[in-house]
Amino acid sequence: MAYLTPFHAFWVIESFILNYAIAIIKLFELQTEYDFKKVIRRISTKLSPICGQLL
């Protein structure tokens, strides 16, 4: 069971990145700078604890 953990962590991070990439593309289509900056801030605040747990 322990050997599944790294793959699961990678899958979670990949799904996070895919979801945010889709959100960023949608925001580019809307061309709203404020929302774009807000999403970038949300990405950094959500990804930093995940990366901290992995390291």
SETIVO-877358 format. One record per atom (N, C-alpha, C, O): residue number from 0; chain; atom name; x, y, z; residue in one letter. Coordinates in nm, 2 decimals. Example, Ala and Ser with C-alpha at 12.3 -4.5 7.8 and 13.67 -1.06 7.14 Angstrom:
BEGIN
+------+-------+------+--------+--------+--------+------+
! resi ! chain ! name !      x !      y !      z ! resn !
+------+-------+------+--------+--------+--------+------+
!    0 !     A !    N !   1.32 !  -0.57 !   0.78 !    a !
!    0 !     A !   CA !   1.23 !  -0.45 !   0.78 !    a !
!    0 !     A !    C !   1.32 !  -0.33 !   0.78 !    a !
!    0 !     A !    O !   1.42 !  -0.33 !   0.85 !    a !
!    1 !     A !    N !   1.28 !  -0.22 !   0.71 !    s !
!    1 !     A !   CA !   1.37 !  -0.11 !   0.71 !    s !
!    1 !     A !    C !   1.29 !   0.00 !   0.79 !    s !
!    1 !     A !    O !   1.34 !   0.11 !   0.80 !    s !
+------+-------+------+--------+--------+--------+------+
***
This chain:
BEGIN
+------+-------+------+--------+--------+--------+------+
! resi ! chain ! name !      x !      y !      z ! resn !
+------+-------+------+--------+--------+--------+------+
!    0 !     A !    N !   0.08 !  -0.12 !   0.00 !    m !
!    0 !     A !   CA !   0.00 !   0.00 !   0.00 !    m !
!    0 !     A !    C !   0.09 !   0.13 !   0.00 !    m !
!    0 !     A !    O !   0.05 !   0.23 !  -0.05 !    m !
!    1 !     A !    N !   0.20 !   0.12 !   0.06 !    a !
!    1 !     A !   CA !   0.29 !   0.24 !   0.07 !    a !
!    1 !     A !    C !   0.34 !   0.28 !  -0.07 !    a !
!    1 !     A !    O !   0.36 !   0.40 !  -0.09 !    a !
!    2 !     A !    N !   0.36 !   0.19 !  -0.16 !    y !
!    2 !     A !   CA !   0.41 !   0.23 !  -0.29 !    y !
!    2 !     A !    C !   0.31 !   0.30 !  -0.38 !    y !
!    2 !     A !    O !   0.34 !   0.35 !  -0.48 !    y !
!    3 !     A !    N !   0.18 !   0.30 !  -0.33 !    l !
!    3 !     A !   CA !   0.08 !   0.38 !  -0.41 !    l !
!    3 !     A !    C !   0.08 !   0.52 !  -0.37 !    l !
!    3 !     A !    O !   0.02 !   0.61 !  -0.44 !    l !
!    4 !     A !    N !   0.14 !   0.56 !  -0.25 !    t !
!    4 !     A !   CA !   0.13 !   0.69 !  -0.20 !    t !
!    4 !     A !    C !   0.19 !   0.80 !  -0.30 !    t !
!    4 !     A !    O !   0.13 !   0.90 !  -0.32 !    t !
!    5 !     A !    N !   0.32 !   0.78 !  -0.35 !    p !
!    5 !     A !   CA !   0.37 !   0.88 !  -0.44 !    p !
!    5 !     A !    C !   0.29 !   0.90 !  -0.56 !    p !
!    5 !     A !    O !   0.28 !   1.01 !  -0.61 !    p !
!    6 !     A !    N !   0.24 !   0.79 !  -0.62 !    f !
!    6 !     A !   CA !   0.16 !   0.80 !  -0.74 !    f !
!    6 !     A !    C !   0.03 !   0.88 !  -0.71 !    f !
!    6 !     A !    O !  -0.01 !   0.97 !  -0.79 !    f !
!    7 !     A !    N !  -0.03 !   0.86 !  -0.59 !    h !
!    7 !     A !   CA !  -0.15 !   0.93 !  -0.55 !    h !
!    7 !     A !    C !  -0.12 !   1.08 !  -0.53 !    h !
!    7 !     A !    O !  -0.20 !   1.16 !  -0.58 !    h !
!    8 !     A !    N !  -0.01 !   1.11 !  -0.47 !    a !
!    8 !     A !   CA !   0.03 !   1.25 !  -0.45 !    a !
!    8 !     A !    C !   0.05 !   1.32 !  -0.59 !    a !
!    8 !     A !    O !   0.00 !   1.43 !  -0.61 !    a !
!    9 !     A !    N !   0.11 !   1.25 !  -0.68 !    f !
!    9 !     A !   CA !   0.14 !   1.30 !  -0.81 !    f !
!    9 !     A !    C !   0.00 !   1.33 !  -0.88 !    f !
!    9 !     A !    O !  -0.01 !   1.43 !  -0.95 !    f !
!   10 !     A !    N !  -0.09 !   1.23 !  -0.87 !    w !
!   10 !     A !   CA !  -0.22 !   1.25 !  -0.94 !    w !
!   10 !     A !    C !  -0.30 !   1.36 !  -0.88 !    w !
!   10 !     A !    O !  -0.36 !   1.44 !  -0.95 !    w !
!   11 !     A !    N !  -0.29 !   1.38 !  -0.75 !    v !
!   11 !     A !   CA !  -0.36 !   1.50 !  -0.69 !    v !
!   11 !     A !    C !  -0.30 !   1.63 !  -0.74 !    v !
!   11 !     A !    O !  -0.38 !   1.72 !  -0.77 !    v !
!   12 !     A !    N !  -0.17 !   1.64 !  -0.74 !    i !
!   12 !     A !   CA !  -0.10 !   1.76 !  -0.79 !    i !
!   12 !     A !    C !  -0.14 !   1.79 !  -0.93 !    i !
!   12 !     A !    O !  -0.16 !   1.90 !  -0.98 !    i !
!   13 !     A !    N !  -0.14 !   1.68 !  -1.01 !    e !
!   13 !     A !   CA !  -0.17 !   1.69 !  -1.16 !    e !
!   13 !     A !    C !  -0.31 !   1.74 !  -1.18 !    e !
!   13 !     A !    O !  -0.33 !   1.83 !  -1.26 !    e !
!   14 !     A !    N !  -0.40 !   1.69 !  -1.10 !    s !
!   14 !     A !   CA !  -0.54 !   1.73 !  -1.11 !    s !
!   14 !     A !    C !  -0.56 !   1.88 !  -1.07 !    s !
!   14 !     A !    O !  -0.63 !   1.96 !  -1.13 !    s !
!   15 !     A !    N !  -0.48 !   1.92 !  -0.96 !    f !
!   15 !     A !   CA !  -0.48 !   2.06 !  -0.92 !    f !
!   15 !     A !    C !  -0.43 !   2.15 !  -1.04 !    f !
!   15 !     A !    O !  -0.50 !   2.25 !  -1.07 !    f !
!   16 !     A !    N !  -0.32 !   2.11 !  -1.10 !    i !
!   16 !     A !   CA !  -0.26 !   2.19 !  -1.20 !    i !
!   16 !     A !    C !  -0.35 !   2.20 !  -1.32 !    i !
!   16 !     A !    O !  -0.37 !   2.31 !  -1.38 !    i !
!   17 !     A !    N !  -0.42 !   2.09 !  -1.36 !    l !
!   17 !     A !   CA !  -0.51 !   2.09 !  -1.47 !    l !
!   17 !     A !    C !  -0.63 !   2.18 !  -1.45 !    l !
!   17 !     A !    O !  -0.67 !   2.25 !  -1.53 !    l !
!   18 !     A !    N !  -0.69 !   2.17 !  -1.33 !    n !
!   18 !     A !   CA !  -0.80 !   2.25 !  -1.29 !    n !
!   18 !     A !    C !  -0.77 !   2.40 !  -1.30 !    n !
!   18 !     A !    O !  -0.84 !   2.48 !  -1.35 !    n !
!   19 !     A !    N !  -0.65 !   2.44 !  -1.25 !    y !
!   19 !     A !   CA !  -0.61 !   2.58 !  -1.25 !    y !
!   19 !     A !    C !  -0.57 !   2.62 !  -1.39 !    y !
!   19 !     A !    O !  -0.60 !   2.74 !  -1.42 !    y !
!   20 !     A !    N !  -0.51 !   2.53 !  -1.47 !    a !
!   20 !     A !   CA !  -0.48 !   2.57 !  -1.61 !    a !
!   20 !     A !    C !  -0.61 !   2.60 !  -1.68 !    a !
!   20 !     A !    O !  -0.62 !   2.70 !  -1.76 !    a !
!   21 !     A !    N !  -0.71 !   2.52 !  -1.66 !    i !
!   21 !     A !   CA !  -0.84 !   2.54 !  -1.73 !    i !
!   21 !     A !    C !  -0.90 !   2.68 !  -1.68 !    i !
!   21 !     A !    O !  -0.96 !   2.75 !  -1.76 !    i !
!   22 !     A !    N !  -0.89 !   2.70 !  -1.55 !    a !
!   22 !     A !   CA !  -0.94 !   2.83 !  -1.49 !    a !
!   22 !     A !    C !  -0.87 !   2.95 !  -1.55 !    a !
!   22 !     A !    O !  -0.93 !   3.05 !  -1.58 !    a !
!   23 !     A !    N !  -0.74 !   2.94 !  -1.57 !    i !
!   23 !     A !   CA !  -0.66 !   3.05 !  -1.62 !    i !
!   23 !     A !    C !  -0.69 !   3.07 !  -1.77 !    i !
!   23 !     A !    O !  -0.70 !   3.19 !  -1.81 !    i !
!   24 !     A !    N !  -0.71 !   2.96 !  -1.84 !    i !
!   24 !     A !   CA !  -0.75 !   2.98 !  -1.98 !    i !
!   24 !     A !    C !  -0.89 !   3.05 !  -1.99 !    i !
!   24 !     A !    O !  -0.90 !   3.14 !  -2.08 !    i !
!   25 !     A !    N !  -0.98 !   3.01 !  -1.91 !    k !
!   25 !     A !   CA !  -1.11 !   3.08 !  -1.91 !    k !
!   25 !     A !    C !  -1.10 !   3.23 !  -1.87 !    k !
!   25 !     A !    O !  -1.17 !   3.31 !  -1.93 !    k !
!   26 !     A !    N !  -1.01 !   3.26 !  -1.78 !    l !
!   26 !     A !   CA !  -0.99 !   3.40 !  -1.74 !    l !
!   26 !     A !    C !  -0.93 !   3.48 !  -1.85 !    l !
!   26 !     A !    O !  -0.96 !   3.59 !  -1.87 !    l !
!   27 !     A !    N !  -0.83 !   3.41 !  -1.92 !    f !
!   27 !     A !   CA !  -0.77 !   3.48 !  -2.04 !    f !
!   27 !     A !    C !  -0.88 !   3.51 !  -2.14 !    f !
!   27 !     A !    O !  -0.88 !   3.62 !  -2.20 !    f !
!   28 !     A !    N !  -0.97 !   3.42 !  -2.16 !    e !
!   28 !     A !   CA !  -1.08 !   3.45 !  -2.26 !    e !
!   28 !     A !    C !  -1.17 !   3.56 !  -2.21 !    e !
!   28 !     A !    O !  -1.21 !   3.64 !  -2.29 !    e !
!   29 !     A !    N !  -1.19 !   3.57 !  -2.08 !    l !
!   29 !     A !   CA !  -1.27 !   3.68 !  -2.02 !    l !
!   29 !     A !    C !  -1.19 !   3.81 !  -2.02 !    l !
!   29 !     A !    O !  -1.25 !   3.92 !  -2.03 !    l !
!   30 !     A !    N !  -1.06 !   3.80 !  -2.02 !    q !
!   30 !     A !   CA !  -0.97 !   3.91 !  -2.01 !    q !
!   30 !     A !    C !  -1.00 !   4.00 !  -1.89 !    q !
!   30 !     A !    O !  -1.01 !   4.13 !  -1.91 !    q !
!   31 !     A !    N !  -1.01 !   3.94 !  -1.78 !    t !
!   31 !     A !   CA !  -1.03 !   4.03 !  -1.66 !    t !
!   31 !     A !    C !  -0.91 !   4.01 !  -1.57 !    t !
!   31 !     A !    O !  -0.88 !   3.91 !  -1.51 !    t !
!   32 !     A !    N !  -0.83 !   4.12 !  -1.56 !    e !
!   32 !     A !   CA !  -0.70 !   4.12 !  -1.49 !    e !
!   32 !     A !    C !  -0.72 !   4.10 !  -1.34 !    e !
!   32 !     A !    O !  -0.64 !   4.03 !  -1.28 !    e !
!   33 !     A !    N !  -0.83 !   4.15 !  -1.28 !    y !
!   33 !     A !   CA !  -0.84 !   4.14 !  -1.14 !    y !
!   33 !     A !    C !  -0.87 !   3.99 !  -1.10 !    y !
!   33 !     A !    O !  -0.81 !   3.94 !  -1.01 !    y !
!   34 !     A !    N !  -0.96 !   3.93 !  -1.18 !    d !
!   34 !     A !   CA !  -0.98 !   3.78 !  -1.15 !    d !
!   34 !     A !    C !  -0.86 !   3.70 !  -1.17 !    d !
!   34 !     A !    O !  -0.83 !   3.60 !  -1.10 !    d !
!   35 !     A !    N !  -0.78 !   3.73 !  -1.28 !    f !
!   35 !     A !   CA !  -0.66 !   3.66 !  -1.31 !    f !
!   35 !     A !    C !  -0.56 !   3.67 !  -1.19 !    f !
!   35 !     A !    O !  -0.50 !   3.57 !  -1.15 !    f !
!   36 !     A !    N !  -0.54 !   3.79 !  -1.14 !    k !
!   36 !     A !   CA !  -0.45 !   3.80 !  -1.02 !    k !
!   36 !     A !    C !  -0.50 !   3.73 !  -0.90 !    k !
!   36 !     A !    O !  -0.43 !   3.67 !  -0.82 !    k !
!   37 !     A !    N !  -0.64 !   3.73 !  -0.88 !    k !
!   37 !     A !   CA !  -0.69 !   3.66 !  -0.77 !    k !
!   37 !     A !    C !  -0.67 !   3.51 !  -0.78 !    k !
!   37 !     A !    O !  -0.64 !   3.44 !  -0.68 !    k !
!   38 !     A !    N !  -0.68 !   3.45 !  -0.90 !    v !
!   38 !     A !   CA !  -0.66 !   3.31 !  -0.92 !    v !
!   38 !     A !    C !  -0.52 !   3.27 !  -0.90 !    v !
!   38 !     A !    O !  -0.49 !   3.17 !  -0.84 !    v !
!   39 !     A !    N !  -0.43 !   3.36 !  -0.95 !    i !
!   39 !     A !   CA !  -0.28 !   3.33 !  -0.93 !    i !
!   39 !     A !    C !  -0.25 !   3.33 !  -0.78 !    i !
!   39 !     A !    O !  -0.18 !   3.24 !  -0.73 !    i !
!   40 !     A !    N !  -0.31 !   3.42 !  -0.70 !    r !
!   40 !     A !   CA !  -0.29 !   3.42 !  -0.56 !    r !
!   40 !     A !    C !  -0.35 !   3.30 !  -0.49 !    r !
!   40 !     A !    O !  -0.29 !   3.24 !  -0.40 !    r !
!   41 !     A !    N !  -0.46 !   3.25 !  -0.54 !    r !
!   41 !     A !   CA !  -0.52 !   3.13 !  -0.49 !    r !
!   41 !     A !    C !  -0.44 !   3.01 !  -0.52 !    r !
!   41 !     A !    O !  -0.43 !   2.92 !  -0.44 !    r !
!   42 !     A !    N !  -0.38 !   3.01 !  -0.64 !    i !
!   42 !     A !   CA !  -0.30 !   2.89 !  -0.68 !    i !
!   42 !     A !    C !  -0.18 !   2.88 !  -0.58 !    i !
!   42 !     A !    O !  -0.15 !   2.78 !  -0.53 !    i !
!   43 !     A !    N !  -0.11 !   3.00 !  -0.56 !    s !
!   43 !     A !   CA !   0.01 !   3.00 !  -0.48 !    s !
!   43 !     A !    C !  -0.02 !   2.96 !  -0.33 !    s !
!   43 !     A !    O !   0.05 !   2.89 !  -0.27 !    s !
!   44 !     A !    N !  -0.14 !   3.00 !  -0.28 !    t !
!   44 !     A !   CA !  -0.17 !   2.97 !  -0.14 !    t !
!   44 !     A !    C !  -0.21 !   2.82 !  -0.13 !    t !
!   44 !     A !    O !  -0.19 !   2.77 !  -0.02 !    t !
!   45 !     A !    N !  -0.27 !   2.77 !  -0.24 !    k !
!   45 !     A !   CA !  -0.31 !   2.63 !  -0.22 !    k !
!   45 !     A !    C !  -0.20 !   2.53 !  -0.25 !    k !
!   45 !     A !    O !  -0.19 !   2.42 !  -0.19 !    k !
!   46 !     A !    N !  -0.11 !   2.57 !  -0.35 !    l !
!   46 !     A !   CA !   0.00 !   2.48 !  -0.38 !    l !
!   46 !     A !    C !   0.11 !   2.48 !  -0.28 !    l !
!   46 !     A !    O !   0.18 !   2.38 !  -0.27 !    l !
!   47 !     A !    N !   0.14 !   2.59 !  -0.21 !    s !
!   47 !     A !   CA !   0.25 !   2.59 !  -0.12 !    s !
!   47 !     A !    C !   0.24 !   2.49 !  -0.01 !    s !
!   47 !     A !    O !   0.34 !   2.43 !   0.02 !    s !
!   48 !     A !    N !   0.13 !   2.47 !   0.06 !    p !
!   48 !     A !   CA !   0.12 !   2.37 !   0.16 !    p !
!   48 !     A !    C !   0.14 !   2.23 !   0.10 !    p !
!   48 !     A !    O !   0.20 !   2.14 !   0.17 !    p !
!   49 !     A !    N !   0.09 !   2.21 !  -0.02 !    i !
!   49 !     A !   CA !   0.10 !   2.07 !  -0.08 !    i !
!   49 !     A !    C !   0.25 !   2.04 !  -0.11 !    i !
!   49 !     A !    O !   0.30 !   1.94 !  -0.08 !    i !
!   50 !     A !    N !   0.32 !   2.14 !  -0.17 !    c !
!   50 !     A !   CA !   0.46 !   2.12 !  -0.20 !    c !
!   50 !     A !    C !   0.54 !   2.11 !  -0.07 !    c !
!   50 !     A !    O !   0.64 !   2.03 !  -0.06 !    c !
!   51 !     A !    N !   0.50 !   2.18 !   0.04 !    g !
!   51 !     A !   CA !   0.57 !   2.17 !   0.17 !    g !
!   51 !     A !    C !   0.55 !   2.03 !   0.23 !    g !
!   51 !     A !    O !   0.65 !   1.98 !   0.29 !    g !
!   52 !     A !    N !   0.44 !   1.97 !   0.21 !    q !
!   52 !     A !   CA !   0.42 !   1.84 !   0.26 !    q !
!   52 !     A !    C !   0.50 !   1.74 !   0.19 !    q !
!   52 !     A !    O !   0.55 !   1.64 !   0.25 !    q !
!   53 !     A !    N !   0.51 !   1.75 !   0.06 !    l !
!   53 !     A !   CA !   0.59 !   1.66 !  -0.02 !    l !
!   53 !     A !    C !   0.74 !   1.67 !   0.01 !    l !
!   53 !     A !    O !   0.81 !   1.57 !   0.01 !    l !
!   54 !     A !    N !   0.79 !   1.79 !   0.03 !    l !
!   54 !     A !   CA !   0.93 !   1.81 !   0.06 !    l !
!   54 !     A !    C !   0.95 !   1.78 !   0.21 !    l !
!   54 !     A !    O !   1.07 !   1.79 !   0.26 !    l !
+------+-------+------+--------+--------+--------+------+
***
